Amino acid sequence: MKNNAKTPRLGLPPLAAVILIILPLVFAFAALLIGRFAVSPADFSGAVMRFFTGGAAERADAVIGMRLRRIILAALCGAGLAVSGSAYQGLFQNPLATPDTLGVASGASFGAALAILLGGGILPIQLSALLFGGAAVVLTKLTSPSRGNGTSAAVLAGIMIQSLFNALISLIKFAADTDDKLPSITYWLMGSLQSASWAGMALGAPLIIIGITVLFLLRWRLNLLSLSDDEARSSGVDMKKLRISAVVCATAITASCVSMCGQVGWVGLLVPHMMRLIFGSNQRRLIPASIFAGAAFMIAVDTAARSLTAAEIPVSILTAIIGAPFFIYLMRRENGNGGVK
């Protein structure tokens, strides 16, 4: 009881909880100041004062406003993808599971590419991505055999659905106009937060926030996914409803993230894996740790993407460059310590 009294909400050690909560805020403040157009702390303070007093806007105000949209979107998508990855890894009992395990990201990407091909704006692109992201999970469920190992069958079905939608994306690229639509589709699929807008977030953010909240509230029960059905049933928890809830929340989060910023890989794999090495596999700690670490990671990567070069680097390129070598290091380290936990 004493231990619970110290960490009643997040289940994390007090110092770790404070660091994880502060880290995204520190990165967000730094991201407001860093960029090709530098904003000094004095400019930032002046912009805040003008906002509350109604003073005349300056260039720094517009820059801060544009960066603020991107920071909020980065925090939402980073937290969402990380917590989705954590939920999928717990659901399939596989530390290599990702938010696209059931094909949702591929389906959402196809929906967005189709909307771009048809000349849709940001809202039609988001709606189409959400629709096809959900359709991919439904197809995965329908094609998954009802007998045998359910999780293995679902993963194999997800791989097939991913391949199907990736082929359809290639077909759209083939049919797209090379001077107009094809560059837009290709750049969007690489992942970018450049098109962040309040209107777009008004549609996609609620799904991410609701999904994160539900998974956070279910984090205690998600530990039961590691038990056999008979053992879990004896605890009085409806495992079927728990699995459906986890899949629906992770699907909604992933599809919404993809609909707003394209495909961003590695966040849902790398961040939960790092948090698992630090805090263990208990979802009571892993879910909240992934939320805050994912938000901080995505803010840092997006800041680098728009600041390192004159032309903005697609986010997925940086996440792969950072994630792949670091994940290889983690895997080698774990193998040296007795294998993946």
ZADO-1210 file (C-alpha; in nm, 4 decimals, padded with zeros to 6 digits):
<atoms>
<atom x="00.0000" y="00.0000" z="00.0000" code="MET" pos="1"/>
<atom x="00.2874" y="00.2376" z="00.0694" code="LYS" pos="2"/>
<atom x="00.4236" y="00.1895" z="-00.2816" code="ASN" pos="3"/>
<atom x="00.0808" y="00.2543" z="-00.4358" code="ASN" pos="4"/>
<atom x="00.0453" y="00.5684" z="-00.2278" code="ALA" pos="5"/>
<atom x="00.3641" y="00.7055" z="-00.3792" code="LYS" pos="6"/>
<atom x="00.2592" y="00.6434" z="-00.7403" code="THR" pos="7"/>
<atom x="-00.1225" y="00.6140" z="-00.7434" code="PRO" pos="8"/>
<atom x="-00.1793" y="00.7457" z="-01.0939" code="ARG" pos="9"/>
<atom x="00.1001" y="00.6577" z="-01.3355" code="LEU" pos="10"/>
<atom x="00.2474" y="00.3600" z="-01.1540" code="GLY" pos="11"/>
<atom x="00.5947" y="00.5076" z="-01.2088" code="LEU" pos="12"/>
<atom x="00.8639" y="00.6022" z="-00.9565" code="PRO" pos="13"/>
<atom x="00.8081" y="00.9676" z="-00.8570" code="PRO" pos="14"/>
<atom x="01.1343" y="01.0970" z="-01.0065" code="LEU" pos="15"/>
<atom x="01.0790" y="00.9087" z="-01.3342" code="ALA" pos="16"/>
<atom x="00.7216" y="01.0368" z="-01.3559" code="ALA" pos="17"/>
<atom x="00.8344" y="01.3977" z="-01.3069" code="VAL" pos="18"/>
<atom x="01.1082" y="01.3631" z="-01.5713" code="ILE" pos="19"/>
<atom x="00.8708" y="01.2049" z="-01.8239" code="LEU" pos="20"/>
<atom x="00.6081" y="01.4737" z="-01.7723" code="ILE" pos="21"/>
<atom x="00.8563" y="01.7612" z="-01.7953" code="ILE" pos="22"/>
<atom x="01.0514" y="01.6243" z="-02.0939" code="LEU" pos="23"/>
<atom x="00.7839" y="01.6928" z="-02.3635" code="PRO" pos="24"/>
<atom x="00.7282" y="02.0410" z="-02.2188" code="LEU" pos="25"/>
<atom x="01.1008" y="02.1227" z="-02.2354" code="VAL" pos="26"/>
<atom x="01.1240" y="01.9888" z="-02.5921" code="PHE" pos="27"/>
<atom x="00.8111" y="02.1823" z="-02.6903" code="ALA" pos="28"/>
<atom x="00.9512" y="02.5106" z="-02.5579" code="PHE" pos="29"/>
<atom x="01.2812" y="02.4498" z="-02.7357" code="ALA" pos="30"/>
<atom x="01.0933" y="02.3668" z="-03.0571" code="ALA" pos="31"/>
<atom x="00.9152" y="02.7035" z="-03.0429" code="LEU" pos="32"/>
<atom x="01.2523" y="02.8814" z="-03.0512" code="LEU" pos="33"/>
<atom x="01.4493" y="02.6559" z="-03.2869" code="ILE" pos="34"/>
<atom x="01.4186" y="02.6688" z="-03.6643" code="GLY" pos="35"/>
<atom x="01.5440" y="02.8365" z="-03.9800" code="ARG" pos="36"/>
<atom x="01.3973" y="03.1577" z="-03.8383" code="PHE" pos="37"/>
<atom x="01.5324" y="03.1831" z="-03.4848" code="ALA" pos="38"/>
<atom x="01.3017" y="03.3126" z="-03.2126" code="VAL" pos="39"/>
<atom x="01.4731" y="03.4501" z="-02.9043" code="SER" pos="40"/>
<atom x="01.3293" y="03.4110" z="-02.5535" code="PRO" pos="41"/>
<atom x="01.2614" y="03.7884" z="-02.5603" code="ALA" pos="42"/>
<atom x="01.0612" y="03.7512" z="-02.8840" code="ASP" pos="43"/>
<atom x="00.8685" y="03.4653" z="-02.7303" code="PHE" pos="44"/>
<atom x="00.7890" y="03.6659" z="-02.4171" code="SER" pos="45"/>
<atom x="00.6769" y="03.9577" z="-02.6320" code="GLY" pos="46"/>
<atom x="00.4498" y="03.7319" z="-02.8382" code="ALA" pos="47"/>
<atom x="00.2877" y="03.5998" z="-02.5206" code="VAL" pos="48"/>
<atom x="00.2324" y="03.9532" z="-02.3909" code="MET" pos="49"/>
<atom x="00.0816" y="04.0681" z="-02.7224" code="ARG" pos="50"/>
<atom x="-00.1500" y="03.7667" z="-02.7210" code="PHE" pos="51"/>
<atom x="-00.2958" y="03.8604" z="-02.3823" code="PHE" pos="52"/>
<atom x="-00.2950" y="04.2398" z="-02.4346" code="THR" pos="53"/>
<atom x="-00.4118" y="04.2445" z="-02.7965" code="GLY" pos="54"/>
<atom x="-00.1030" y="04.4221" z="-02.9290" code="GLY" pos="55"/>
<atom x="00.0004" y="04.4374" z="-03.2948" code="ALA" pos="56"/>
<atom x="00.1341" y="04.1080" z="-03.4270" code="ALA" pos="57"/>
<atom x="00.4933" y="04.0726" z="-03.5439" code="GLU" pos="58"/>
<atom x="00.6708" y="03.8146" z="-03.7569" code="ARG" pos="59"/>
<atom x="00.7752" y="03.6145" z="-03.4529" code="ALA" pos="60"/>
<atom x="00.4075" y="03.5738" z="-03.3583" code="ASP" pos="61"/>
<atom x="00.3292" y="03.4051" z="-03.6909" code="ALA" pos="62"/>
<atom x="00.6342" y="03.1798" z="-03.6657" code="VAL" pos="63"/>
<atom x="00.5420" y="03.0756" z="-03.3116" code="ILE" pos="64"/>
<atom x="00.1830" y="03.0119" z="-03.4212" code="GLY" pos="65"/>
<atom x="00.2916" y="02.7852" z="-03.7068" code="MET" pos="66"/>
<atom x="00.5364" y="02.5981" z="-03.4847" code="ARG" pos="67"/>
<atom x="00.2793" y="02.5613" z="-03.2086" code="LEU" pos="68"/>
<atom x="00.0436" y="02.3722" z="-03.4427" code="ARG" pos="69"/>
<atom x="00.3222" y="02.1361" z="-03.5403" code="ARG" pos="70"/>
<atom x="00.4318" y="02.0832" z="-03.1812" code="ILE" pos="71"/>
<atom x="00.0801" y="01.9912" z="-03.0700" code="ILE" pos="72"/>
<atom x="00.0379" y="01.7562" z="-03.3667" code="LEU" pos="73"/>
<atom x="00.3802" y="01.6002" z="-03.3040" code="ALA" pos="74"/>
<atom x="00.2996" y="01.5430" z="-02.9363" code="ALA" pos="75"/>
<atom x="-00.0379" y="01.3857" z="-03.0185" code="LEU" pos="76"/>
<atom x="00.0973" y="01.1583" z="-03.2915" code="CYS" pos="77"/>
<atom x="00.4093" y="01.0628" z="-03.0977" code="GLY" pos="78"/>
<atom x="00.2113" y="00.9727" z="-02.7862" code="ALA" pos="79"/>
<atom x="-00.0558" y="00.7966" z="-02.9916" code="GLY" pos="80"/>
<atom x="00.1791" y="00.5837" z="-03.2010" code="LEU" pos="81"/>
<atom x="00.3888" y="00.4909" z="-02.8967" code="ALA" pos="82"/>
<atom x="00.0920" y="00.3842" z="-02.6853" code="VAL" pos="83"/>
<atom x="-00.0574" y="00.1946" z="-02.9829" code="SER" pos="84"/>
<atom x="00.2700" y="00.0087" z="-03.0255" code="GLY" pos="85"/>
<atom x="00.2743" y="-00.0750" z="-02.6564" code="SER" pos="86"/>
<atom x="-00.0852" y="-00.2028" z="-02.6721" code="ALA" pos="87"/>
<atom x="-00.0162" y="-00.4173" z="-02.9802" code="TYR" pos="88"/>
<atom x="00.3004" y="-00.5595" z="-02.8275" code="GLN" pos="89"/>
<atom x="00.1017" y="-00.6584" z="-02.5196" code="GLY" pos="90"/>
<atom x="-00.1872" y="-00.7903" z="-02.7261" code="LEU" pos="91"/>
<atom x="00.0300" y="-01.0144" z="-02.9453" code="PHE" pos="92"/>
<atom x="00.2920" y="-01.0829" z="-02.6778" code="GLN" pos="93"/>
<atom x="00.5583" y="-00.9769" z="-02.9238" code="ASN" pos="94"/>
<atom x="00.8000" y="-00.6869" z="-02.8618" code="PRO" pos="95"/>
<atom x="00.8348" y="-00.6454" z="-03.2402" code="LEU" pos="96"/>
<atom x="00.4655" y="-00.5725" z="-03.2974" code="ALA" pos="97"/>
<atom x="00.3912" y="-00.2262" z="-03.4380" code="THR" pos="98"/>
<atom x="00.0832" y="-00.0074" z="-03.4928" code="PRO" pos="99"/>
<atom x="00.0688" y="-00.1490" z="-03.8485" code="ASP" pos="100"/>
<atom x="00.0593" y="-00.5125" z="-03.7379" code="THR" pos="101"/>
<atom x="-00.3040" y="-00.5435" z="-03.8518" code="LEU" pos="102"/>
<atom x="-00.2511" y="-00.3332" z="-04.1648" code="GLY" pos="103"/>
<atom x="-00.4129" y="-00.0143" z="-04.0363" code="VAL" pos="104"/>
<atom x="-00.1323" y="00.2216" z="-04.1429" code="ALA" pos="105"/>
<atom x="-00.1171" y="00.0714" z="-04.4918" code="SER" pos="106"/>
<atom x="-00.4933" y="00.0970" z="-04.5276" code="GLY" pos="107"/>
<atom x="-00.4966" y="00.4560" z="-04.4054" code="ALA" pos="108"/>
<atom x="-00.2129" y="00.5446" z="-04.6419" code="SER" pos="109"/>
<atom x="-00.4056" y="00.3987" z="-04.9341" code="PHE" pos="110"/>
<atom x="-00.7133" y="00.5985" z="-04.8371" code="GLY" pos="111"/>
<atom x="-00.5134" y="00.9211" z="-04.8206" code="ALA" pos="112"/>
<atom x="-00.3352" y="00.8504" z="-05.1509" code="ALA" pos="113"/>
<atom x="-00.6698" y="00.7810" z="-05.3174" code="LEU" pos="114"/>
<atom x="-00.8134" y="01.1096" z="-05.1893" code="ALA" pos="115"/>
<atom x="-00.5070" y="01.3009" z="-05.3135" code="ILE" pos="116"/>
<atom x="-00.5419" y="01.1344" z="-05.6547" code="LEU" pos="117"/>
<atom x="-00.9065" y="01.2452" z="-05.6706" code="LEU" pos="118"/>
<atom x="-00.8113" y="01.6019" z="-05.5803" code="GLY" pos="119"/>
<atom x="-00.9449" y="01.6104" z="-05.2243" code="GLY" pos="120"/>
<atom x="-00.8429" y="01.8644" z="-04.9619" code="GLY" pos="121"/>
<atom x="-00.7125" y="01.7981" z="-04.6124" code="ILE" pos="122"/>
<atom x="-01.0482" y="01.6941" z="-04.4648" code="LEU" pos="123"/>
<atom x="-01.1390" y="01.4462" z="-04.7446" code="PRO" pos="124"/>
<atom x="-00.7871" y="01.3033" z="-04.7143" code="ILE" pos="125"/>
<atom x="-00.8315" y="01.2519" z="-04.3396" code="GLN" pos="126"/>
<atom x="-01.1779" y="01.0992" z="-04.3736" code="LEU" pos="127"/>
<atom x="-01.0629" y="00.8627" z="-04.6471" code="SER" pos="128"/>
<atom x="-00.7576" y="00.7604" z="-04.4429" code="ALA" pos="129"/>
<atom x="-00.9681" y="00.6896" z="-04.1352" code="LEU" pos="130"/>
<atom x="-01.2207" y="00.4897" z="-04.3392" code="LEU" pos="131"/>
<atom x="-00.9668" y="00.2671" z="-04.5121" code="PHE" pos="132"/>
<atom x="-00.7592" y="00.2278" z="-04.1960" code="GLY" pos="133"/>
<atom x="-01.0609" y="00.0790" z="-04.0223" code="GLY" pos="134"/>
<atom x="-01.1440" y="-00.1275" z="-04.3324" code="ALA" pos="135"/>
<atom x="-00.7941" y="-00.2812" z="-04.3242" code="ALA" pos="136"/>
<atom x="-00.8466" y="-00.4084" z="-03.9693" code="VAL" pos="137"/>
<atom x="-01.1901" y="-00.5481" z="-04.0616" code="VAL" pos="138"/>
<atom x="-01.0367" y="-00.7283" z="-04.3595" code="LEU" pos="139"/>
<atom x="-00.7620" y="-00.8651" z="-04.1360" code="THR" pos="140"/>
<atom x="-01.0238" y="-01.0009" z="-03.8990" code="LYS" pos="141"/>
<atom x="-01.2291" y="-01.1537" z="-04.1810" code="LEU" pos="142"/>
<atom x="-00.9271" y="-01.3215" z="-04.3437" code="THR" pos="143"/>
<atom x="-00.7832" y="-01.4493" z="-04.0155" code="SER" pos="144"/>
<atom x="-00.8679" y="-01.8183" z="-03.9551" code="PRO" pos="145"/>
<atom x="-01.1070" y="-01.8710" z="-03.6667" code="SER" pos="146"/>
<atom x="-00.9202" y="-02.1802" z="-03.5499" code="ARG" pos="147"/>
<atom x="-00.5660" y="-02.2336" z="-03.4377" code="GLY" pos="148"/>
<atom x="-00.3373" y="-01.9779" z="-03.2817" code="ASN" pos="149"/>
<atom x="-00.5427" y="-01.6586" z="-03.2915" code="GLY" pos="150"/>
<atom x="-00.2576" y="-01.4095" z="-03.2480" code="THR" pos="151"/>
<atom x="-00.0288" y="-01.5759" z="-03.5032" code="SER" pos="152"/>
<atom x="-00.3143" y="-01.6018" z="-03.7523" code="ALA" pos="153"/>
<atom x="-00.4010" y="-01.2341" z="-03.7026" code="ALA" pos="154"/>
<atom x="-00.0387" y="-01.1291" z="-03.7599" code="VAL" pos="155"/>
<atom x="-00.0169" y="-01.3350" z="-04.0808" code="LEU" pos="156"/>
<atom x="-00.3488" y="-01.1940" z="-04.2006" code="ALA" pos="157"/>
<atom x="-00.2241" y="-00.8448" z="-04.1199" code="GLY" pos="158"/>
<atom x="00.0876" y="-00.9031" z="-04.3307" code="ILE" pos="159"/>
<atom x="-00.1303" y="-01.0099" z="-04.6241" code="MET" pos="160"/>
<atom x="-00.3546" y="-00.7030" z="-04.5897" code="ILE" pos="161"/>
<atom x="-00.0470" y="-00.4788" z="-04.5690" code="GLN" pos="162"/>
<atom x="00.0810" y="-00.6289" z="-04.8936" code="SER" pos="163"/>
<atom x="-00.2569" y="-00.5795" z="-05.0593" code="LEU" pos="164"/>
<atom x="-00.2844" y="-00.2120" z="-04.9666" code="PHE" pos="165"/>
<atom x="00.0816" y="-00.1464" z="-05.0504" code="ASN" pos="166"/>
<atom x="00.0135" y="-00.2882" z="-05.3960" code="ALA" pos="167"/>
<atom x="-00.2905" y="-00.0628" z="-05.4288" code="LEU" pos="168"/>
<atom x="-00.0781" y="00.2364" z="-05.3270" code="ILE" pos="169"/>
<atom x="00.1704" y="00.1447" z="-05.6003" code="SER" pos="170"/>
<atom x="-00.1199" y="00.1248" z="-05.8463" code="LEU" pos="171"/>
<atom x="-00.2327" y="00.4748" z="-05.7467" code="ILE" pos="172"/>
<atom x="00.1208" y="00.6058" z="-05.7933" code="LYS" pos="173"/>
<atom x="00.1304" y="00.4452" z="-06.1372" code="PHE" pos="174"/>
<atom x="-00.1968" y="00.6126" z="-06.2356" code="ALA" pos="175"/>
<atom x="-00.1142" y="00.9528" z="-06.0831" code="ALA" pos="176"/>
<atom x="-00.0067" y="01.2502" z="-06.2909" code="ASP" pos="177"/>
<atom x="00.3732" y="01.2698" z="-06.2694" code="THR" pos="178"/>
<atom x="00.3828" y="01.6507" z="-06.2619" code="ASP" pos="179"/>
<atom x="00.1172" y="01.7105" z="-05.9976" code="ASP" pos="180"/>
<atom x="-00.0375" y="01.4222" z="-05.8044" code="LYS" pos="181"/>
<atom x="00.2566" y="01.1807" z="-05.7874" code="LEU" pos="182"/>
<atom x="00.4948" y="01.4176" z="-05.6023" code="PRO" pos="183"/>
<atom x="00.2169" y="01.5068" z="-05.3565" code="SER" pos="184"/>
<atom x="00.1360" y="01.1409" z="-05.2886" code="ILE" pos="185"/>
<atom x="00.5013" y="01.0409" z="-05.2565" code="THR" pos="186"/>
<atom x="00.5888" y="01.3265" z="-05.0207" code="TYR" pos="187"/>
<atom x="00.2790" y="01.2682" z="-04.8091" code="TRP" pos="188"/>
<atom x="00.3585" y="00.8972" z="-04.7717" code="LEU" pos="189"/>
<atom x="00.7056" y="00.9880" z="-04.6429" code="MET" pos="190"/>
<atom x="00.5456" y="01.1541" z="-04.3424" code="GLY" pos="191"/>
<atom x="00.5444" y="01.5227" z="-04.2611" code="SER" pos="192"/>
<atom x="00.3834" y="01.7600" z="-04.0144" code="LEU" pos="193"/>
<atom x="00.4128" y="02.0539" z="-04.2532" code="GLN" pos="194"/>
<atom x="00.0390" y="02.0581" z="-04.3268" code="SER" pos="195"/>
<atom x="-00.0590" y="02.0779" z="-03.9581" code="ALA" pos="196"/>
<atom x="-00.3766" y="02.2823" z="-03.9202" code="SER" pos="197"/>
<atom x="-00.6321" y="02.3502" z="-03.6496" code="TRP" pos="198"/>
<atom x="-00.9109" y="02.2214" z="-03.8782" code="ALA" pos="199"/>
<atom x="-00.7281" y="01.8956" z="-03.9401" code="GLY" pos="200"/>
<atom x="-00.6528" y="01.8447" z="-03.5727" code="MET" pos="201"/>
<atom x="-01.0148" y="01.9175" z="-03.4849" code="ALA" pos="202"/>
<atom x="-01.1063" y="01.6028" z="-03.6796" code="LEU" pos="203"/>
<atom x="-00.8158" y="01.3762" z="-03.5896" code="GLY" pos="204"/>
<atom x="-00.7121" y="01.4812" z="-03.2378" code="ALA" pos="205"/>
<atom x="-01.0308" y="01.3660" z="-03.0570" code="PRO" pos="206"/>
<atom x="-00.9829" y="01.0076" z="-03.1796" code="LEU" pos="207"/>
<atom x="-00.6220" y="01.0088" z="-03.0597" code="ILE" pos="208"/>
<atom x="-00.7078" y="01.1594" z="-02.7209" code="ILE" pos="209"/>
<atom x="-01.0000" y="00.9212" z="-02.6635" code="ILE" pos="210"/>
<atom x="-00.7936" y="00.6193" z="-02.7696" code="GLY" pos="211"/>
<atom x="-00.5010" y="00.7139" z="-02.5458" code="ILE" pos="212"/>
<atom x="-00.7349" y="00.7751" z="-02.2531" code="THR" pos="213"/>
<atom x="-00.9090" y="00.4378" z="-02.2891" code="VAL" pos="214"/>
<atom x="-00.5809" y="00.2476" z="-02.3186" code="LEU" pos="215"/>
<atom x="-00.4456" y="00.4387" z="-02.0182" code="PHE" pos="216"/>
<atom x="-00.7503" y="00.3385" z="-01.8127" code="LEU" pos="217"/>
<atom x="-00.7217" y="-00.0239" z="-01.9313" code="LEU" pos="218"/>
<atom x="-00.3477" y="-00.0492" z="-01.8627" code="ARG" pos="219"/>
<atom x="-00.4048" y="-00.2561" z="-01.5474" code="TRP" pos="220"/>
<atom x="-00.6078" y="-00.5151" z="-01.7383" code="ARG" pos="221"/>
<atom x="-00.3774" y="-00.5256" z="-02.0394" code="LEU" pos="222"/>
<atom x="-00.1328" y="-00.7247" z="-01.8254" code="ASN" pos="223"/>
<atom x="-00.3849" y="-01.0106" z="-01.8333" code="LEU" pos="224"/>
<atom x="-00.3193" y="-01.0559" z="-02.2060" code="LEU" pos="225"/>
<atom x="-00.0044" y="-01.2479" z="-02.1138" code="SER" pos="226"/>
<atom x="-00.2138" y="-01.5106" z="-01.9331" code="LEU" pos="227"/>
<atom x="-00.3906" y="-01.8055" z="-02.0885" code="SER" pos="228"/>
<atom x="-00.7640" y="-01.7692" z="-02.1517" code="ASP" pos="229"/>
<atom x="-00.8477" y="-01.9963" z="-01.8576" code="ASP" pos="230"/>
<atom x="-00.6271" y="-01.8002" z="-01.6190" code="GLU" pos="231"/>
<atom x="-00.7620" y="-01.4667" z="-01.7414" code="ALA" pos="232"/>
<atom x="-01.1213" y="-01.5892" z="-01.7194" code="ARG" pos="233"/>
<atom x="-01.0705" y="-01.6780" z="-01.3544" code="SER" pos="234"/>
<atom x="-00.9907" y="-01.3111" z="-01.2875" code="SER" pos="235"/>
<atom x="-01.3410" y="-01.2122" z="-01.3995" code="GLY" pos="236"/>
<atom x="-01.2269" y="-01.0080" z="-01.7017" code="VAL" pos="237"/>
<atom x="-01.3945" y="-01.0578" z="-02.0394" code="ASP" pos="238"/>
<atom x="-01.0847" y="-01.1144" z="-02.2526" code="MET" pos="239"/>
<atom x="-01.2717" y="-01.0874" z="-02.5816" code="LYS" pos="240"/>
<atom x="-01.4018" y="-00.7407" z="-02.4959" code="LYS" pos="241"/>
<atom x="-01.0580" y="-00.6394" z="-02.3668" code="LEU" pos="242"/>
<atom x="-00.8883" y="-00.7447" z="-02.6924" code="ARG" pos="243"/>
<atom x="-01.1531" y="-00.5720" z="-02.9032" code="ILE" pos="244"/>
<atom x="-01.1208" y="-00.2529" z="-02.6984" code="SER" pos="245"/>
<atom x="-00.7414" y="-00.2525" z="-02.7343" code="ALA" pos="246"/>
<atom x="-00.7571" y="-00.3157" z="-03.1106" code="VAL" pos="247"/>
<atom x="-01.0263" y="-00.0524" z="-03.1716" code="VAL" pos="248"/>
<atom x="-00.8393" y="00.2143" z="-02.9724" code="CYS" pos="249"/>
<atom x="-00.5017" y="00.1376" z="-03.1305" code="ALA" pos="250"/>
<atom x="-00.6616" y="00.1298" z="-03.4766" code="THR" pos="251"/>
<atom x="-00.8378" y="00.4640" z="-03.4296" code="ALA" pos="252"/>
<atom x="-00.5192" y="00.6252" z="-03.2969" code="ILE" pos="253"/>
<atom x="-00.2981" y="00.4922" z="-03.5771" code="THR" pos="254"/>
<atom x="-00.5423" y="00.5742" z="-03.8565" code="ALA" pos="255"/>
<atom x="-00.5894" y="00.9244" z="-03.7193" code="SER" pos="256"/>
<atom x="-00.2124" y="00.9828" z="-03.6937" code="CYS" pos="257"/>
<atom x="-00.1568" y="00.8590" z="-04.0484" code="VAL" pos="258"/>
<atom x="-00.4471" y="01.0731" z="-04.1744" code="SER" pos="259"/>
<atom x="-00.2833" y="01.3901" z="-04.0392" code="MET" pos="260"/>
<atom x="00.0885" y="01.3389" z="-04.1026" code="CYS" pos="261"/>
<atom x="00.1337" y="01.0376" z="-04.3297" code="GLY" pos="262"/>
<atom x="00.3271" y="00.7226" z="-04.2520" code="GLN" pos="263"/>
<atom x="00.5700" y="00.7715" z="-03.9646" code="VAL" pos="264"/>
<atom x="00.7528" y="00.4519" z="-03.8839" code="GLY" pos="265"/>
<atom x="00.9575" y="00.3321" z="-03.5874" code="TRP" pos="266"/>
<atom x="00.7866" y="00.5441" z="-03.3210" code="VAL" pos="267"/>
<atom x="00.5441" y="00.2673" z="-03.2239" code="GLY" pos="268"/>
<atom x="00.8251" y="00.0112" z="-03.2170" code="LEU" pos="269"/>
<atom x="01.1232" y="00.1957" z="-03.0746" code="LEU" pos="270"/>
<atom x="00.9670" y="00.4044" z="-02.7961" code="VAL" pos="271"/>
<atom x="00.7747" y="00.1210" z="-02.6200" code="PRO" pos="272"/>
<atom x="01.0813" y="-00.1003" z="-02.6526" code="HIS" pos="273"/>
<atom x="01.3016" y="00.1619" z="-02.4867" code="MET" pos="274"/>
<atom x="01.0498" y="00.2141" z="-02.2085" code="MET" pos="275"/>
<atom x="01.0258" y="-00.1609" z="-02.1558" code="ARG" pos="276"/>
<atom x="01.4014" y="-00.1789" z="-02.0987" code="LEU" pos="277"/>
<atom x="01.3743" y="00.0956" z="-01.8366" code="ILE" pos="278"/>
<atom x="01.0458" y="00.0167" z="-01.6606" code="PHE" pos="279"/>
<atom x="00.9790" y="-00.3478" z="-01.7466" code="GLY" pos="280"/>
<atom x="00.6877" y="-00.5120" z="-01.9271" code="SER" pos="281"/>
<atom x="00.4182" y="-00.4150" z="-01.6769" code="ASN" pos="282"/>
<atom x="00.1627" y="-00.2175" z="-01.8805" code="GLN" pos="283"/>
<atom x="00.0759" y="-00.0207" z="-01.5667" code="ARG" pos="284"/>
<atom x="00.4104" y="00.1567" z="-01.6102" code="ARG" pos="285"/>
<atom x="00.4708" y="00.0985" z="-01.9796" code="LEU" pos="286"/>
<atom x="00.1593" y="00.2754" z="-02.1115" code="ILE" pos="287"/>
<atom x="00.2109" y="00.6118" z="-01.9333" code="PRO" pos="288"/>
<atom x="00.5858" y="00.6014" z="-01.9963" code="ALA" pos="289"/>
<atom x="00.5260" y="00.5428" z="-02.3685" code="SER" pos="290"/>
<atom x="00.2786" y="00.8320" z="-02.3860" code="ILE" pos="291"/>
<atom x="00.5205" y="01.0946" z="-02.2546" code="PHE" pos="292"/>
<atom x="00.8335" y="00.9508" z="-02.4177" code="ALA" pos="293"/>
<atom x="00.6566" y="00.9197" z="-02.7530" code="GLY" pos="294"/>
<atom x="00.5440" y="01.2820" z="-02.7401" code="ALA" pos="295"/>
<atom x="00.8952" y="01.4041" z="-02.6542" code="ALA" pos="296"/>
<atom x="01.0558" y="01.1865" z="-02.9227" code="PHE" pos="297"/>
<atom x="00.8233" y="01.3054" z="-03.1985" code="MET" pos="298"/>
<atom x="00.8641" y="01.6736" z="-03.1036" code="ILE" pos="299"/>
<atom x="01.2431" y="01.6360" z="-03.1156" code="ALA" pos="300"/>
<atom x="01.2378" y="01.4540" z="-03.4512" code="VAL" pos="301"/>
<atom x="01.0014" y="01.7065" z="-03.6127" code="ASP" pos="302"/>
<atom x="01.2148" y="01.9956" z="-03.4870" code="THR" pos="303"/>
<atom x="01.5203" y="01.8366" z="-03.6449" code="ALA" pos="304"/>
<atom x="01.3278" y="01.7643" z="-03.9672" code="ALA" pos="305"/>
<atom x="01.2423" y="02.1301" z="-04.0240" code="ARG" pos="306"/>
<atom x="01.5680" y="02.2776" z="-03.8922" code="SER" pos="307"/>
<atom x="01.8618" y="02.0702" z="-04.0182" code="LEU" pos="308"/>
<atom x="01.8452" y="02.1681" z="-04.3852" code="THR" pos="309"/>
<atom x="01.6927" y="02.4398" z="-04.6034" code="ALA" pos="310"/>
<atom x="01.4411" y="02.1887" z="-04.7412" code="ALA" pos="311"/>
<atom x="01.2361" y="02.0029" z="-04.4811" code="GLU" pos="312"/>
<atom x="01.3313" y="01.6387" z="-04.4339" code="ILE" pos="313"/>
<atom x="01.0402" y="01.3893" z="-04.4239" code="PRO" pos="314"/>
<atom x="00.9895" y="01.2717" z="-04.0680" code="VAL" pos="315"/>
<atom x="00.9893" y="00.9005" z="-04.1532" code="SER" pos="316"/>
<atom x="01.3416" y="00.9310" z="-04.2960" code="ILE" pos="317"/>
<atom x="01.4744" y="01.0677" z="-03.9679" code="LEU" pos="318"/>
<atom x="01.2853" y="00.8166" z="-03.7524" code="THR" pos="319"/>
<atom x="01.4332" y="00.5338" z="-03.9608" code="ALA" pos="320"/>
<atom x="01.7848" y="00.6790" z="-03.9497" code="ILE" pos="321"/>
<atom x="01.7585" y="00.7173" z="-03.5717" code="ILE" pos="322"/>
<atom x="01.5488" y="00.4118" z="-03.4992" code="GLY" pos="323"/>
<atom x="01.7128" y="00.1361" z="-03.7028" code="ALA" pos="324"/>
<atom x="02.0699" y="00.1615" z="-03.5650" code="PRO" pos="325"/>
<atom x="01.9483" y="00.2225" z="-03.2110" code="PHE" pos="326"/>
<atom x="01.7081" y="-00.0709" z="-03.2264" code="PHE" pos="327"/>
<atom x="01.9872" y="-00.2943" z="-03.3568" code="ILE" pos="328"/>
<atom x="02.1969" y="-00.1850" z="-03.0585" code="TYR" pos="329"/>
<atom x="01.9112" y="-00.2622" z="-02.8195" code="LEU" pos="330"/>
<atom x="01.8546" y="-00.6050" z="-02.9735" code="MET" pos="331"/>
<atom x="02.2232" y="-00.6944" z="-02.9504" code="ARG" pos="332"/>
<atom x="02.2296" y="-00.5732" z="-02.5909" code="ARG" pos="333"/>
<atom x="01.9252" y="-00.7824" z="-02.5009" code="GLU" pos="334"/>
<atom x="02.0634" y="-01.0911" z="-02.6748" code="ASN" pos="335"/>
<atom x="02.3770" y="-01.0491" z="-02.4696" code="GLY" pos="336"/>
<atom x="02.1651" y="-01.0396" z="-02.1551" code="ASN" pos="337"/>
<atom x="01.9660" y="-01.3504" z="-02.2359" code="GLY" pos="338"/>
<atom x="01.7284" y="-01.2560" z="-02.5158" code="GLY" pos="339"/>
<atom x="01.4290" y="-01.0357" z="-02.5702" code="VAL" pos="340"/>
<atom x="01.2113" y="-00.9906" z="-02.2651" code="LYS" pos="341"/>
</atoms>
